[in-house]
């Protein structure tokens, strides 16, 4: 009797140690996967990027823990609890286990609550970093600026079309590529001239829909000098994948020098990769699926270079 009791206790201890070791390994691998997740993303180039990346790493770690836990149990059962060869008998009927049901209900609940709390905290922080608000579309853009406002603090108008970008600066000139000074909060007014577009710079980790009929105030703070990519994140028609341009973040002195030179330039046709592709289509007989002709190139003071190397 005592030997049986001792054997049962030893088996339970072995089970507890085994489960604890498995959980420890799962936690270790999950933490490692969370740290790896930072390398999957583009460089961090805005004040918001670290917060978004931390949330992504947190969710990756939790997802890894759940995946390894579930697949580990399944693998253990398949390897060590298989029926003997040629055994076609029915398995033992197993009744519900209240303790187990409580565990697999409480743990997911706590994980979901943790994700919700952390996500809400990050979302609140991002709101403080850069506001988003809808403007009355009937008001003139200039009238939306406060009287006496410093021109360097006035917003840059981001105009999206099918399929090109135009950026109108407070100094009174425009460009096809977006230039920004580093470590300065930049205000934007996002405007669509036709359909729904998406203002998305992966290196900044921020995205905002540009809604036709609305003028949306948006702001962000670049924190790393370099050349990054602005992409249209919303499907807006045949050539929407070509609706890209460069975002150049530079020192405040370089930015001011660029403004001083660009404001004196004569306007020319801006970048329009979709227009180039559409022209090739027409040259081949306009065959294939029907498509909306791209809008003509905007007249800008600085067209930029579509082929310039970029990060992210």
C-alpha positions as a LaTeX table, in Angstrom:
\begin{tabular}{lrrr}
\hline
Residue & $x$ (\AA) & $y$ (\AA) & $z$ (\AA) \\
\hline
Unk1 & 0.00 & 0.00 & 0.00 \\
Unk2 & 2.77 & 2.38 & 0.96 \\
Unk3 & 4.77 & 1.47 & $-2.14$ \\
Unk4 & 1.76 & 2.21 & $-4.36$ \\
Unk5 & 1.19 & 5.55 & $-2.62$ \\
Unk6 & 4.87 & 6.40 & $-3.00$ \\
Unk7 & 4.75 & 5.48 & $-6.69$ \\
Unk8 & 1.69 & 7.67 & $-7.23$ \\
Unk9 & 3.37 & 10.61 & $-5.46$ \\
Unk10 & 6.54 & 10.17 & $-7.52$ \\
Unk11 & 4.52 & 10.09 & $-10.72$ \\
Unk12 & 2.73 & 13.29 & $-9.76$ \\
Unk13 & 6.01 & 14.97 & $-8.87$ \\
Unk14 & 7.51 & 13.90 & $-12.19$ \\
Unk15 & 4.42 & 15.24 & $-13.97$ \\
Unk16 & 4.60 & 18.57 & $-12.12$ \\
Unk17 & 8.32 & 18.93 & $-12.84$ \\
Unk18 & 7.79 & 17.96 & $-16.49$ \\
Unk19 & 4.92 & 20.42 & $-17.00$ \\
Unk20 & 6.86 & 23.18 & $-15.20$ \\
Unk21 & 9.92 & 22.56 & $-17.38$ \\
Unk22 & 7.75 & 22.59 & $-20.51$ \\
Unk23 & 6.15 & 25.90 & $-19.47$ \\
Unk24 & 9.58 & 27.39 & $-18.72$ \\
Unk25 & 10.90 & 26.35 & $-22.16$ \\
Unk26 & 7.72 & 27.71 & $-23.77$ \\
Unk27 & 8.17 & 31.05 & $-22.00$ \\
Unk28 & 11.84 & 31.18 & $-22.98$ \\
Unk29 & 11.10 & 30.50 & $-26.66$ \\
Unk30 & 8.21 & 32.97 & $-26.63$ \\
Unk31 & 10.44 & 35.70 & $-25.22$ \\
Unk32 & 13.07 & 34.88 & $-27.82$ \\
Unk33 & 10.49 & 35.06 & $-30.63$ \\
Unk34 & 9.23 & 38.39 & $-29.29$ \\
Unk35 & 12.76 & 39.83 & $-29.41$ \\
Unk36 & 13.23 & 38.48 & $-32.96$ \\
Unk37 & 10.02 & 40.17 & $-34.11$ \\
Unk38 & 11.70 & 43.60 & $-34.03$ \\
Unk39 & 13.96 & 42.52 & $-36.91$ \\
Unk40 & 10.96 & 41.65 & $-39.09$ \\
Unk41 & 9.89 & 45.29 & $-39.32$ \\
Unk42 & 11.36 & 48.29 & $-41.15$ \\
Unk43 & 13.61 & 50.72 & $-39.31$ \\
Unk44 & 12.00 & 52.89 & $-36.64$ \\
Unk45 & 11.79 & 56.41 & $-38.05$ \\
Unk46 & 9.10 & 58.18 & $-36.02$ \\
Unk47 & 8.18 & 58.83 & $-32.40$ \\
Unk48 & 5.32 & 56.35 & $-32.70$ \\
Unk49 & 7.39 & 53.45 & $-34.09$ \\
Unk50 & 8.86 & 52.12 & $-30.79$ \\
Unk51 & 5.40 & 51.94 & $-29.17$ \\
Unk52 & 3.89 & 50.06 & $-32.12$ \\
Unk53 & 6.86 & 47.68 & $-32.28$ \\
Unk54 & 6.65 & 46.96 & $-28.55$ \\
Unk55 & 2.98 & 46.08 & $-28.91$ \\
Unk56 & 3.75 & 43.86 & $-31.90$ \\
Unk57 & 6.50 & 42.07 & $-29.95$ \\
Unk58 & 4.17 & 41.60 & $-26.97$ \\
Unk59 & 1.46 & 40.05 & $-29.13$ \\
Unk60 & 4.02 & 37.91 & $-30.97$ \\
Unk61 & 5.30 & 36.55 & $-27.66$ \\
Unk62 & 1.80 & 35.70 & $-26.46$ \\
Unk63 & 0.90 & 34.11 & $-29.79$ \\
Unk64 & 4.09 & 32.01 & $-29.70$ \\
Unk65 & 3.36 & 30.87 & $-26.13$ \\
Unk66 & $-0.14$ & 29.71 & $-27.09$ \\
Unk67 & 0.99 & 28.07 & $-30.33$ \\
Unk68 & 3.88 & 26.14 & $-28.74$ \\
Unk69 & 1.71 & 25.16 & $-25.77$ \\
Unk70 & $-1.06$ & 23.74 & $-27.95$ \\
Unk71 & 1.18 & 22.10 & $-30.54$ \\
Unk72 & 3.43 & 20.75 & $-27.75$ \\
Unk73 & 0.52 & 18.96 & $-26.06$ \\
Unk74 & $-0.67$ & 17.58 & $-29.41$ \\
Unk75 & 2.84 & 16.39 & $-30.26$ \\
Unk76 & 3.29 & 14.75 & $-26.84$ \\
Unk77 & 0.01 & 12.85 & $-27.20$ \\
Unk78 & 0.85 & 11.72 & $-30.73$ \\
Unk79 & 4.31 & 10.47 & $-29.75$ \\
Unk80 & 3.89 & 9.06 & $-26.24$ \\
Unk81 & 0.18 & 8.22 & $-25.98$ \\
Unk82 & $-0.37$ & 6.41 & $-29.23$ \\
Unk83 & $-2.37$ & 3.22 & $-29.24$ \\
Unk84 & $-0.30$ & 0.05 & $-29.76$ \\
Unk85 & 0.11 & $-1.21$ & $-33.30$ \\
Unk86 & $-2.97$ & $-3.02$ & $-34.62$ \\
Unk87 & $-5.00$ & $-1.85$ & $-31.61$ \\
Unk88 & $-8.42$ & $-0.98$ & $-33.02$ \\
Unk89 & $-10.30$ & $-0.93$ & $-29.73$ \\
Unk90 & $-12.22$ & 2.09 & $-28.51$ \\
Unk91 & $-10.46$ & 4.40 & $-26.08$ \\
Unk92 & $-11.55$ & 4.83 & $-22.50$ \\
Unk93 & $-14.49$ & 7.19 & $-22.04$ \\
Unk94 & $-13.19$ & 10.38 & $-20.42$ \\
Unk95 & $-15.48$ & 12.59 & $-18.39$ \\
Unk96 & $-15.04$ & 16.37 & $-18.09$ \\
Unk97 & $-12.24$ & 17.75 & $-15.92$ \\
Unk98 & $-13.46$ & 20.82 & $-14.05$ \\
Unk99 & $-9.99$ & 21.96 & $-13.00$ \\
Unk100 & $-8.68$ & 21.73 & $-16.56$ \\
Unk101 & $-11.68$ & 23.61 & $-17.93$ \\
Unk102 & $-11.13$ & 26.38 & $-15.39$ \\
Unk103 & $-7.46$ & 26.63 & $-16.36$ \\
Unk104 & $-8.04$ & 26.83 & $-20.11$ \\
Unk105 & $-10.79$ & 29.40 & $-19.58$ \\
Unk106 & $-8.99$ & 31.65 & $-17.11$ \\
Unk107 & $-5.60$ & 31.74 & $-18.87$ \\
Unk108 & $-6.96$ & 32.88 & $-22.29$ \\
Unk109 & $-9.18$ & 35.39 & $-20.47$ \\
Unk110 & $-6.17$ & 36.89 & $-18.68$ \\
Unk111 & $-4.17$ & 36.99 & $-21.92$ \\
Unk112 & $-6.97$ & 38.76 & $-23.79$ \\
Unk113 & $-7.35$ & 41.29 & $-20.95$ \\
Unk114 & $-3.58$ & 41.91 & $-20.94$ \\
Unk115 & $-3.57$ & 42.51 & $-24.72$ \\
Unk116 & $-6.59$ & 44.81 & $-24.45$ \\
Unk117 & $-5.05$ & 46.90 & $-21.65$ \\
Unk118 & $-1.68$ & 47.21 & $-23.38$ \\
Unk119 & $-3.27$ & 48.00 & $-26.76$ \\
Unk120 & $-5.49$ & 50.66 & $-25.22$ \\
Unk121 & $-2.47$ & 52.23 & $-23.48$ \\
Unk122 & $-0.49$ & 52.33 & $-26.74$ \\
Unk123 & $-3.46$ & 53.75 & $-28.63$ \\
Unk124 & $-3.83$ & 56.50 & $-26.05$ \\
Unk125 & $-0.10$ & 57.29 & $-26.33$ \\
Unk126 & $-0.29$ & 57.49 & $-30.12$ \\
Unk127 & $-3.21$ & 59.90 & $-29.86$ \\
Unk128 & $-1.05$ & 62.14 & $-27.72$ \\
Unk129 & 1.82 & 61.89 & $-30.23$ \\
Unk130 & $-0.28$ & 62.83 & $-33.24$ \\
Unk131 & $-3.88$ & 63.97 & $-33.39$ \\
Unk132 & $-6.42$ & 62.99 & $-36.01$ \\
Unk133 & $-9.54$ & 65.06 & $-36.52$ \\
Unk134 & $-12.02$ & 65.54 & $-39.32$ \\
Unk135 & $-12.36$ & 69.02 & $-40.79$ \\
Unk136 & $-15.44$ & 70.56 & $-42.36$ \\
Unk137 & $-14.91$ & 69.87 & $-46.08$ \\
Unk138 & $-16.68$ & 73.11 & $-47.00$ \\
Unk139 & $-14.10$ & 75.32 & $-45.32$ \\
Unk140 & $-11.22$ & 76.70 & $-47.28$ \\
Unk141 & $-7.87$ & 75.13 & $-46.43$ \\
Unk142 & $-6.19$ & 78.45 & $-45.71$ \\
Unk143 & $-8.97$ & 79.51 & $-43.36$ \\
Unk144 & $-8.38$ & 76.42 & $-41.24$ \\
Unk145 & $-4.97$ & 77.76 & $-40.16$ \\
Unk146 & $-4.92$ & 79.95 & $-37.09$ \\
Unk147 & $-4.38$ & 83.62 & $-37.75$ \\
Unk148 & $-0.84$ & 84.71 & $-36.99$ \\
Unk149 & 0.42 & 81.12 & $-36.99$ \\
Unk150 & 4.14 & 80.64 & $-37.66$ \\
Unk151 & 4.50 & 79.43 & $-41.25$ \\
Unk152 & 6.86 & 76.66 & $-40.14$ \\
Unk153 & 4.09 & 75.25 & $-37.93$ \\
Unk154 & 1.39 & 75.47 & $-40.60$ \\
Unk155 & 0.23 & 72.14 & $-42.04$ \\
Unk156 & 1.46 & 70.49 & $-45.23$ \\
Unk157 & $-1.40$ & 69.56 & $-47.54$ \\
Unk158 & $-1.23$ & 65.93 & $-48.69$ \\
Unk159 & $-3.30$ & 65.50 & $-51.85$ \\
Unk160 & $-4.00$ & 61.95 & $-53.10$ \\
Unk161 & $-5.30$ & 61.12 & $-56.57$ \\
Unk162 & $-5.62$ & 58.10 & $-58.82$ \\
Unk163 & $-2.64$ & 57.56 & $-58.79$ \\
Unk164 & $-0.15$ & 60.17 & $-57.68$ \\
Unk165 & 0.72 & 62.26 & $-54.66$ \\
Unk166 & 1.09 & 66.02 & $-54.32$ \\
Unk167 & 2.40 & 67.88 & $-51.28$ \\
Unk168 & 1.65 & 71.58 & $-50.89$ \\
Unk169 & 3.85 & 73.39 & $-48.37$ \\
Unk170 & 2.92 & 76.48 & $-46.34$ \\
Unk171 & 5.60 & 78.47 & $-48.20$ \\
Unk172 & 3.46 & 78.25 & $-51.35$ \\
Unk173 & 5.15 & 75.56 & $-53.47$ \\
Unk174 & 4.50 & 71.86 & $-54.07$ \\
Unk175 & 6.40 & 68.63 & $-54.69$ \\
Unk176 & 5.87 & 65.00 & $-55.65$ \\
Unk177 & 8.10 & 63.74 & $-52.83$ \\
Unk178 & 7.62 & 64.60 & $-49.18$ \\
Unk179 & 10.42 & 66.39 & $-47.32$ \\
Unk180 & 10.31 & 66.60 & $-43.52$ \\
Unk181 & 12.64 & 68.04 & $-40.85$ \\
Unk182 & 13.86 & 65.60 & $-38.21$ \\
Unk183 & 12.62 & 65.69 & $-34.59$ \\
Unk184 & 9.86 & 68.21 & $-35.30$ \\
Unk185 & 6.14 & 67.55 & $-35.04$ \\
Unk186 & 4.66 & 67.98 & $-38.52$ \\
Unk187 & 1.01 & 68.75 & $-39.15$ \\
Unk188 & $-0.76$ & 67.56 & $-42.28$ \\
Unk189 & $-4.12$ & 68.02 & $-43.97$ \\
Unk190 & $-5.03$ & 64.86 & $-45.85$ \\
Unk191 & $-7.20$ & 65.38 & $-48.93$ \\
Unk192 & $-8.53$ & 62.97 & $-51.56$ \\
Unk193 & $-9.51$ & 64.30 & $-54.97$ \\
Unk194 & $-11.42$ & 61.16 & $-55.99$ \\
Unk195 & $-11.66$ & 57.89 & $-54.04$ \\
Unk196 & $-10.52$ & 56.41 & $-50.73$ \\
Unk197 & $-6.72$ & 56.38 & $-50.31$ \\
Unk198 & $-4.39$ & 55.44 & $-47.46$ \\
Unk199 & $-1.52$ & 57.56 & $-46.15$ \\
Unk200 & 0.95 & 54.91 & $-44.94$ \\
Unk201 & 4.68 & 55.13 & $-44.23$ \\
Unk202 & 5.82 & 51.72 & $-42.90$ \\
Unk203 & 8.95 & 53.13 & $-41.23$ \\
Unk204 & 6.73 & 55.55 & $-39.26$ \\
Unk205 & 4.24 & 52.79 & $-38.24$ \\
Unk206 & 1.33 & 55.15 & $-38.82$ \\
Unk207 & $-1.52$ & 54.90 & $-41.30$ \\
Unk208 & $-4.53$ & 57.08 & $-41.95$ \\
Unk209 & $-7.35$ & 56.68 & $-44.46$ \\
Unk210 & $-7.86$ & 59.67 & $-46.73$ \\
Unk211 & $-11.61$ & 59.98 & $-47.20$ \\
Unk212 & $-13.11$ & 61.78 & $-50.21$ \\
Unk213 & $-15.21$ & 64.76 & $-49.18$ \\
Unk214 & $-13.27$ & 65.19 & $-45.93$ \\
Unk215 & $-10.17$ & 67.07 & $-44.86$ \\
Unk216 & $-8.39$ & 65.16 & $-42.10$ \\
Unk217 & $-5.86$ & 66.72 & $-39.76$ \\
Unk218 & $-2.91$ & 64.44 & $-39.00$ \\
Unk219 & 0.46 & 64.84 & $-37.33$ \\
Unk220 & 3.64 & 62.86 & $-36.72$ \\
Unk221 & 7.24 & 63.36 & $-35.60$ \\
Unk222 & 10.10 & 61.91 & $-37.71$ \\
Unk223 & 13.03 & 60.80 & $-35.55$ \\
Unk224 & 15.52 & 59.29 & $-38.00$ \\
Unk225 & 17.12 & 60.88 & $-41.05$ \\
Unk226 & 16.82 & 58.91 & $-44.26$ \\
Unk227 & 14.67 & 58.13 & $-47.28$ \\
Unk228 & 11.48 & 56.15 & $-46.67$ \\
Unk229 & 8.51 & 55.07 & $-48.75$ \\
Unk230 & 5.00 & 56.47 & $-48.70$ \\
Unk231 & 2.48 & 53.93 & $-50.01$ \\
Unk232 & $-1.22$ & 54.00 & $-50.75$ \\
Unk233 & $-2.53$ & 51.39 & $-48.30$ \\
Unk234 & $-6.09$ & 51.32 & $-49.68$ \\
Unk235 & $-7.03$ & 49.61 & $-52.93$ \\
Unk236 & $-8.07$ & 52.49 & $-55.15$ \\
Unk237 & $-8.07$ & 50.92 & $-58.61$ \\
Unk238 & $-5.86$ & 49.27 & $-61.19$ \\
Unk239 & $-2.62$ & 51.18 & $-60.66$ \\
Unk240 & $-2.86$ & 51.82 & $-56.91$ \\
Unk241 & 0.33 & 49.81 & $-56.28$ \\
Unk242 & 2.21 & 52.49 & $-58.24$ \\
Unk243 & 0.88 & 55.24 & $-56.00$ \\
Unk244 & 4.17 & 55.52 & $-54.10$ \\
Unk245 & 6.71 & 58.22 & $-53.46$ \\
Unk246 & 9.68 & 58.95 & $-51.23$ \\
Unk247 & 9.63 & 60.62 & $-47.83$ \\
Unk248 & 12.93 & 62.37 & $-47.12$ \\
Unk249 & 13.71 & 63.14 & $-43.49$ \\
Unk250 & 16.65 & 65.51 & $-43.08$ \\
Unk251 & 18.19 & 67.96 & $-40.65$ \\
Unk252 & 16.39 & 71.24 & $-40.08$ \\
Unk253 & 19.12 & 73.18 & $-41.89$ \\
Unk254 & 18.99 & 70.84 & $-44.91$ \\
Unk255 & 15.21 & 71.05 & $-44.93$ \\
Unk256 & 15.28 & 74.85 & $-44.88$ \\
Unk257 & 17.88 & 74.92 & $-47.67$ \\
Unk258 & 15.67 & 72.62 & $-49.75$ \\
Unk259 & 12.70 & 74.96 & $-49.20$ \\
Unk260 & 14.75 & 78.01 & $-50.18$ \\
Unk261 & 15.83 & 76.36 & $-53.46$ \\
Unk262 & 12.56 & 74.67 & $-54.34$ \\
Unk263 & 10.35 & 77.73 & $-53.86$ \\
Unk264 & 12.27 & 79.42 & $-56.70$ \\
Unk265 & 11.85 & 76.57 & $-59.18$ \\
Unk266 & 9.46 & 76.71 & $-62.11$ \\
Unk267 & 6.58 & 74.19 & $-61.83$ \\
Unk268 & 6.90 & 71.04 & $-63.98$ \\
Unk269 & 4.96 & 67.79 & $-64.31$ \\
Unk270 & 5.15 & 65.74 & $-61.13$ \\
Unk271 & 5.79 & 62.03 & $-60.76$ \\
Unk272 & 3.15 & 59.80 & $-62.30$ \\
Unk273 & 4.19 & 56.16 & $-62.65$ \\
Unk274 & 0.60 & 55.09 & $-63.26$ \\
Unk275 & 0.41 & 57.48 & $-66.20$ \\
Unk276 & 3.54 & 55.90 & $-67.72$ \\
Unk277 & 2.03 & 52.40 & $-67.43$ \\
Unk278 & $-1.29$ & 53.55 & $-68.85$ \\
Unk279 & 0.48 & 55.11 & $-71.82$ \\
Unk280 & 2.20 & 51.78 & $-72.52$ \\
Unk281 & $-1.18$ & 50.07 & $-72.34$ \\
Unk282 & $-2.64$ & 52.45 & $-74.93$ \\
Unk283 & 0.37 & 51.86 & $-77.19$ \\
Unk284 & $-0.42$ & 48.13 & $-77.11$ \\
Unk285 & $-4.03$ & 48.67 & $-78.16$ \\
Unk286 & $-5.74$ & 49.25 & $-74.79$ \\
Unk287 & $-6.42$ & 45.53 & $-74.35$ \\
Unk288 & $-7.35$ & 43.77 & $-71.12$ \\
Unk289 & $-9.65$ & 44.61 & $-68.26$ \\
Unk290 & $-11.33$ & 48.00 & $-68.31$ \\
Unk291 & $-9.61$ & 50.53 & $-66.08$ \\
Unk292 & $-9.97$ & 54.14 & $-64.97$ \\
Unk293 & $-7.45$ & 56.40 & $-66.74$ \\
Unk294 & $-4.95$ & 57.83 & $-64.23$ \\
Unk295 & $-5.24$ & 61.49 & $-63.34$ \\
Unk296 & $-2.79$ & 63.76 & $-65.12$ \\
Unk297 & 0.46 & 64.69 & $-63.40$ \\
Unk298 & 0.16 & 67.62 & $-60.97$ \\
Unk299 & 2.31 & 70.67 & $-61.64$ \\
Unk300 & 4.94 & 70.79 & $-58.90$ \\
Unk301 & 8.12 & 72.72 & $-58.17$ \\
Unk302 & 10.02 & 69.55 & $-57.26$ \\
Unk303 & 9.13 & 66.25 & $-58.99$ \\
Unk304 & 11.73 & 64.22 & $-57.09$ \\
Unk305 & 13.23 & 60.89 & $-58.11$ \\
Unk306 & 10.99 & 57.78 & $-58.03$ \\
Unk307 & 14.02 & 55.45 & $-58.32$ \\
Unk308 & 15.93 & 56.91 & $-55.36$ \\
Unk309 & 16.92 & 54.12 & $-52.93$ \\
Unk310 & 14.84 & 54.03 & $-49.77$ \\
Unk311 & 14.46 & 52.17 & $-46.47$ \\
Unk312 & 11.19 & 50.54 & $-45.54$ \\
\hline
\end{tabular}
